[in-house]
């Protein structure tokens, strides 16, 4: 495991994410939340402000925890994973790529026709 991974990412390596969302615009947040509610693990990363991802996840967890099962035991075999635990933050593109299963399914939001921004992200 890469020593540069954050605690949340290191913990999530036990359960690799199915989808990655880069760019936490309102549409990116909504898509990530939709998949997390469906109990699909989603890794989120914001290129413009990596510190924004944990804030988005905190807000998602706060809004969804009241609907989660009381049971704290997650059992992927029984699909009892709590939706609030299905969204995982990433602080770097390297960490992001490590957490997502291959072949990687990544959706990028918020480049606003800025080809340089997309090229920089792609080349990392």
C-alpha positions, -999 to 999 in steps of 0.1 A, spaced: 0 0 0 12 35 -8 24 53 23 9 86 10 -26 74 12 -49 91 37 -65 70 64 -99 70 47 -83 58 15 -62 32 32 -93 18 49 -112 18 16 -86 -3 -1 -102 -33 15 -133 -25 -6 -123 -10 -39 -147 16 -54 -166 8 -86 -168 44 -98 -148 76 -96 -161 111 -98 -137 140 -104 -151 175 -100 -176 180 -72 -199 204 -90 -236 201 -80 -240 175 -108 -209 156 -97 -221 155 -61 -255 144 -71 -242 116 -93 -219 104 -65 -247 105 -40 -270 86 -63 -245 57 -67 -237 57 -30 -274 55 -21 -276 25 -44 -247 10 -23 -221 13 -51 -188 25 -37 -178 58 -52 -145 76 -49 -147 114 -51 -120 139 -59 -121 176 -66 -93 188 -89 -97 225 -80 -98 220 -42 -89 185 -29 -100 195 6 -135 199 -6 -141 161 -10 -142 154 28 -167 182 33 -190 169 6 -189 134 21 -195 148 56 -226 166 43 -238 134 25 -233 113 55 -252 138 77 -281 138 53 -283 101 48 -274 86 82 -309 91 95 -321 67 69 -293 41 73 -299 9 91 -291 9 128 -269 -21 123 -232 -10 123 -221 -42 107 -214 -40 70 -217 -72 51 -211 -68 13 -222 -104 8 -256 -96 22 -257 -60 7 -260 -45 41 -233 -19 36 -246 15 48 -250 40 20 -232 66 41 -201 45 39 -202 41 1 -187 75 -7 -149 76 -2 -128 108 -4 -95 111 -22 -69 139 -17 -48 133 -48 -52 119 -83 -27 91 -75 -47 80 -45 -79 83 -65 -66 59 -92 -55 34 -66 -89 32 -50 -109 25 -82 -113 -10 -96 -100 -17 -131 -110 -12 -157 -115 23 -142 -149 40 -146 -143 77 -141 -166 106 -148 -151 142 -149 -172 173 -142 -164 209 -141 -138 214 -167 -160 241 -183 -145 237 -217 -111 242 -202 -90 218 -223 -58 227 -204 -74 217 -171 -85 184 -186 -51 178 -201 -34 185 -168 -57 161 -150 -53 134 -177 -15 136 -176 -13 132 -139 
